[in-house]
Amino acid sequence: MQYAQRVVGRSVVGCQATYMPMKVNMGGVIPPIFAVSLLAFPQTIRHLPLTQHSLWPTHTLAAFGYGEPMYYLSFIVLNIFFCFFYISLIFNPTEAADNMRKYGGFVPGIRPGHNTADHMNSILTRLTTVGALYHTVICLLPDILISGIKLQHLPVVGTSLLIVVGVAMDTISQIEWVRLFWNDGQLSIKSDS
């Protein structure tokens, strides 16, 4: 993104090139948690007294049990759905494009307004697709290693791996922020006084 030159007070501020930080994993661990929570409902219903005495609901709901193929297929579909759903709640490309235009910003080669929003939306869709596949692989990999290759001695990591990677990325960005203010072995903190 670039911002046009403008006068603020007595000084001229302008021609700044910057970028909009869009993460591959914008949803964090929310989509897998929602997917697993919804997949817990069939097992809860299966153990109710109403369904235990009839064979059809018991067998149908048992197909959605942990470790069954329908469980994994449902998890993949729900995880991808919740990735897109959650991103649509937390990031609005139209609003971001309007704010950017209001402050004199533009994407080089793309007209401000609706075209910028469409461009952001296409980028966000591609990033979310990669992020959803990333979530799915990271969450299902421990199950595949434990049940498929019989590596029971490995700790189950799944969603906790997503949390560890997220915390590590945030820690690195905080270290980079502190490094920006660190000059010649001394921390330089700017104040208004």
N, C-alpha and C positions, 0 to 999 in steps of 0.2 A: 504494500500500500504506500501511497505517497500523499503527502499533505501539501497543499499549495502555500505560497508565501502570503503572510498576512501581518498586519500591524497590531501589536498588543501593547497598549500604553505608548511609550516612546521608542520601544525597540521593535525590530522587524524579526519575526520568527517565521521560518518557512523552509520549504523544500526538504522536508524530512522524509526519508524513506524508512518504513518500518514494516512489520508483518503482524498478522493476526494469529495468535497462538491457537491452533486447533490440534488437539491430541488425537492419536489413533484410538486411545482407550479413554474417551471422554466420559463414558458411563461408569467407570470404576468397577466396583464389585456389585453394583445394584442389579444389573440384568441377571447374572447367575443366581443371585439370592432370590429374586422374584420367581425365576423359573423353578428353582428347587422348592420354593414355598408352594407354588401351585401344584407341583407334582406330588406333594405330600397329601393333598386332598383325597385322591383316589384310595390311598392306603387307609386314611382315616375313615372314609365311608365304608370301605371293605370290612372293617372291624366293628361296625355298628351292628347291634342285634337284628335290625331289619333285614340286612343283606346277608347275614351269615347262614340263613336257612334256605336260601334259594341259590341254585347253582349258576344261573346265567350271570347275575351281577358279580358274584364271587370270582368266577373265571375271567370275566371281562376286566374287572378291576385288578385282578392279579397280574394281568398282562402289562399293567403300568407300574409294577413293583420294581424296586431298585435292582438293577442288574439285568433286567429284561430288555429285549431289543426295542419295544415300544417306549420304554422309559427313556432310553438314550435318544431315540428319534424325536420324542416329545421335548426332551431337554434342548436338543439342537434347535428345533423350531421356536420354542419359547424364548430361548436365549437370544436368538437373532431378532425376534420380534421386539423383545424388551430393550435391546440395544437401540434399535431405531426409534422406539416409542419414547424412551428416556431422553435421547438426544433431541427429539422434537420438542420435548418439554423444557429443556434447559437452554437451548440455543435457537434463536429465531433469526434466520438470515435476512429477512425483510427489515426487521428492526435494526440489525447491525448495519445493513447497507444505508438505511435512512440516517442513522447516527453518523456514519462515516461521511455521507454527503453533507450533512448539516455542519460538520466541522471542517469542511473543505478537503476531505480525503477522497481518493479514487484509486482504483486498480488500473495500472497502465495497460492500455489497449482495450479496456472495457468501459462502456458508458456508465456513469453513476445512476443509481436508482434501481430499477427493476432488473436491468442486465447484470448489475453487480450482485444482486440478491440471487439470481439464477446461477451465476458463477460460483458464489459461496455455497449454494445448495448442492451443486454438482460435486464440488470438492468434499463437502461434508458427507455426502452419500458414499463416495468412494472410501473415505476414511472410516466411516461407520461400518461398511462392509468388511474391511480388513480387520477392524476392531472386534466385530462380532465373530468372525472366524477365529481370531486370536483367543477370544474368551472361550469359545467352544473347545478349541484344542487344549488350552491350559486346564480347563475344568475336567475334561474327559481323559486326558493323558494319564493321570494317576490310576483311574479305574481300569484303563486298558492295561497298564503295566502290572497292576496287582492281579486282575482276573485273567487277562490273556496270556501274559508271560509268566505268571505265578511268582511275582516278586513281593511276597507278603511281608518281607522284612523291611521294605521301604516305608517310610512314614507317608501317610496320606497328606498330600499338599494342596491340590486343587485350587480353591478360592483363596486359601492362605498364601499361595504363591503370588496371586494377583495383588494381595495386600502388601506383601513384602516388597515387590517390585515398585508399587506405587509409593510406598514410604521411602524407598531408596531414591527414586526419581525426585521426590520433593526435597529430600535431604541434600541431594546434589545441587538442586536449584537454589536452595538456601545458602549453601557454601559458595556458589557462584556469586550470589548477591552480596555476601560479606566480602568476597574477594574484590569486588568492584570498588569498595570503600577502603581497602587496605593498601596503604602507600608506604613503601620503605620501612616495613616492620611496625608501622603504627596505624591504628585505626583512625581514619579521618571522618569525623561525623560533622556534617554541615548543619549549622543552626542559623536562625534568622537574626539573632542578636549580635 
